């Protein structure tokens, strides 16, 4: 870890010219005393870093000194910079490592490419905090020590002991064989097996974690995309799910599909409206999804859903029927 930090320190000085110990400490997420020790270590290793005294002083490298990271062309570095704007690193506790990697990528670019790449990245936004309707994405808080322990066990192929708080249950310790990590819309998940059975754990519900020395019982190779799709399908097939037949305005289709668990069938009527059979997690989910579409969608079946929507509309009309 210290070697990575020393490289990051050199790259910061290469990029900015001169920085104070306080600024370096903030960038590297360490104390100023640690920065001073790292500066001494760099000097002892022959890196030409020197201190400038005074009000606007700080640390700088001798002019002409350059580190080299070869093998990246402009488009490759730009792709990494754009990918670095995604939220997966935050979900897995790799935010500071990502920042360090991005500094190295920028430093690897030829001088003539740097301004171009930096300008291009400023014009790309991936996964903003809110969508067009100002609905904010909720980022889950996962303690750094917990996610670091989980991450180490996954990559090392070791068994993992976790204290997990399942919904509606008392937190319990359990030992699992970790397979991989997934991030979806700011939420992180651990894919694992327990006693040979597939398990999926929400990272935010892991209260404590401990990497064990025992090797995990898992295949040498795994298709994470396929594993996630299979577990998603099993999740959608469980619980008290309900199927609903809907006739609706095509302009509102994405809103319905975005809230449903699955679309079983879809066809167009002669008048251009869509007829879909969709599934929801339960009756409350179905009623909420159809109600929010107003008169742009009509639940044709089941009858209990039509009755529930009618009763809700009648209650609203009664509430606002008199001044």
Secondary structure, DSSP 8 states (H G I E B T S, - for coil): -HHHHHHHHHHHHHHHSEE-HHHHHHHHTS-HHHHHHHHHHHHHTT--EEEE-STT-EEEE-TT------S--HHHHHHHHHHTTSSHHHHTT-HHHHHHHHHHHHHHS-HHHHHHHHHHHHT---S-SB-TT--B-------HHHHHHHHHHHHHTEEEEEEE--TTS--EEEEEEEEEEEEETTEEEEEEEETTEEEEEEGGGEEEEEEEEEE----S---HHHHHHHHHHHHHHSSS-EEEEEEE-GGGHHHHHHHSSEEEEEEE-TTS-EEEEEEESSHHHHHHHHHTTGGGEEEEE-HHHHHHHHHHHHHHHHHTS--
